[in-house]
Amino acid sequence: MSPQHIIPAAMLALAAFAPFHASAADPNASPGANPGPVYAGASYGFRTSTGLDCAPGQQNCDKNSKRSAKAYVGYSFDALPFQGGVAVPEIELVGYTSGSVTSGFDTAAGKVAGRGKFNGAGVQGVLAYHFDAFSVSGRAGVAYTKANVDYAAGGSDKENKAGLMYGLGTAYALNKNWSLHLDWDRVPVKYSGSQKTKADMFSLGASYRF
C-alpha cells in the first residue's frame, strides 16, 4: 500500500474505533455526556495560496485555489493547567485535497501555463491552549503530497513530495462535543521536477469529540 493510501486508511480506522473507545471509557454514561480523548473534524479551504507565478502572457491566471478541504482524526492527552487555562497536547492524522490552480509552472523549457492540484496526508503534533470556550493551537508534523499539472499546450507532470507541514488555529466550543475552527496550514507541494512550493490553506470547519 502506498504512503498516500496508508494514512487515510488509518484515519478511517481510528474514526470507526472512536465510538467504541468512548463507550468503553464509561459504559454507564449517556452519549456525549463525557467526551473522550478521540475527535474528528473537517474544514473547507476558502483560500489556498500557492506562491506560484503566472507564465509570460498567460491569460486567466489565478494563483490561488478556492475549493480545498482537509479532514482529520486526533487523540488528546492529559490536560496541563497553565496560566488560568489548560494546555492540551494532541496528535492528529490529517488528509488534504486542493482545488485547481491556474498559473505558470517551472519546467526544463521554462515557465509554462497550466492547471495544477494536489492531494496529501500527514501526521502532526498539536498543542492547544484552552480558556473558557475558546482555544488557540499550533501544530507541526510531516506531510506527503501528490500533485499533478496539466499544461495548456499539452502534456502533464506528476510529482510526490514529503516535507514539513505546520500551522496555527483558533476554535470555539459550542458544547462538550462540537467546536468550530478557523485554521491556517502550510503544506509542501511539488508540481513538477522543477516546481517546488508551499501551499497556504485558510479554512473554516467543525470537529466532534466522541
N, C-alpha and C positions, 0 to 999 in steps of 0.2 A: 504493500500500500504506500503511495507516495505521500510526502510530508503535507501537501495541501489537503489531503483527504484524512490523515490521521487525526489532526486537531479538531476539525468539525465533527468527526465521529465521536471523539472523546467528549465534546460539548453535548452532543445528543445523549450520550450515555449518562453523563452527570445530571442533565436535566431530567431524564427519566428516573434516576435514582432519588432525586431530591424529595418527592413526596413521601417515599418510604423512609428516608432518613428522618424527616420531621416527625412522622408517626412513631418511629422507634424511640426518638428522644423523649417523648412524653405521650404515651398511649392514651392517657386519660384527658388530655387537653382537647378542647374543641378546635376545629380547623381555623388557623390564623390567630389563635389566642396568644401563643408564644412562638413567634417565628424562630426558626433555627438558623444555622450559620450559612446555609446554601441559598443563593439567589440567582436570578437570571434576568436579562433585560435586552432591549433592542432600541436602536436610535436611528432616526432619519437624518442623513447628512444634507443639510440645506445649502452648504457650500463646501467645495473641496478645491483648494488652491494647489497647483502642481509645480509652480516655478518654471514652467516651460515658456519658450518664446515663439512668436509667430515666424513662419518661413517668409523670406522676401516675397512681397507681392501676394501673400496669401489672403484670400477672401474669407469672410465669415469665421475669423479666428476668435475662439473663446477659450482662454487658458484655464478656465475654472469649470468644474462639474457641479451640477446642482441636484443630482439624483444618486446619492451614495447612501450606504447604510452599514451598520455594524450590529452584531448580536454577540452576547457573551453569557457565560455562567461563571459563578465565583463562589469562593468559600471564605468566610470571615473567621479570623482567630480571636482570641480573648481581647476584650477592650482594655485600654490602659488609660486611667484618669490623667488628664493633663490640662492645666490652666482653666479649670471650670467646665471643661468638656471632656470628651473621650477620644483617644486616638485608636483607630481600628486597623490593624494590618490585614490585608486580604490577598488572595491570589486568584487570577482570572484566566480563563481560556476565551479568546475572542476571535471572531471572524469578520472580515471586511469585504465589501464589494463597492466598486466605484461606478459612477455613471460615465458616459463617454466625454472625452475632452478633445476638442478640435484645435490643433496647434501645429507647430513645427517640431520635428524630431531629428536629432542628430544621427547621421549615418555616415558611412565611408565616403559618400558622394556629396556630403554637406547637409545642411538643414533642409528637410523635406516635409511638406504639408501632409497631414494625416489625421486619423482619428484613433485615439487610444483609450484603453480602460484596463483595470486590474482587479484581481481578487486576492485575498490573503488571509492568513490566520496566524495566531501567535499566542504566547503565554506571557503574562506580566504580573509583577507585584504591585500592589496598590496600598497607599497609606492614606486613610480618610480621617479627617478630624470633624467630629460631630458636636454641635452646640444647639440645643433645643431641636427644632425640626430641620435645621439647616446643616449642611456639611460641605466641606471642600476637600479635594483629593488630588494627589499627584500619583503618577504611575509610570513604570518603565519596564521594558522587557525585550523579548526577541520576536521578530515577525518574519514570516516567509511569504513573499508575494509573487504572483504570476501575472505578467502584463502582456498585452498584445497590441500591435499597431497595424491598422490598415491604411496604406498610403494612398493619397488621392490619385497619383499617377499609376497606381497598380503595384501589387506586391504587398508583403506584410512581414512583420517580425514578431517573435515571441521570446520573452526572456524571463528568468526567475531571479529573485533577489532575496537574500537573507540579511538581516541587519537589525539595528537597534530601533525600537519604537518607544515613544514616550508621550505623555500628555498631562492635561490638567482638567479638572471638572468641578462643578458645583451641583448640589442636589437639594431637593426639598421633599421631606417625608410627608405624604398625605395622611398616612396612618402607619400601623406597625408593619404592614406588608408592602404597600405601594409607595414608590418615590418617583419624582420627576427629575430629569437630568439635563444639564447643558454641558457639553464636553468639547474639548479640543484634543485631537490626536494627530501625531506626526508619524507617518508610515513610510518606510523606504520602498522605492519603486525603481525598476529598471525596465524601460520600454524597449530598448534596442541595445545592441552591443556597444554603442557609443553614447546612449542617452540614459544617464542615471539622474534621479531627482528624489525629492521627498514630497509626499502629499500631505497637506494640512487639512484635516477634515473637521468641520464645525457641525455639531449635531445636537438635536433635541430628541429626548426619548423617555422611556419609563422602565422601571425594574420592579420585580416582585420577589419578596423574601419568603421562602417556604417555611 
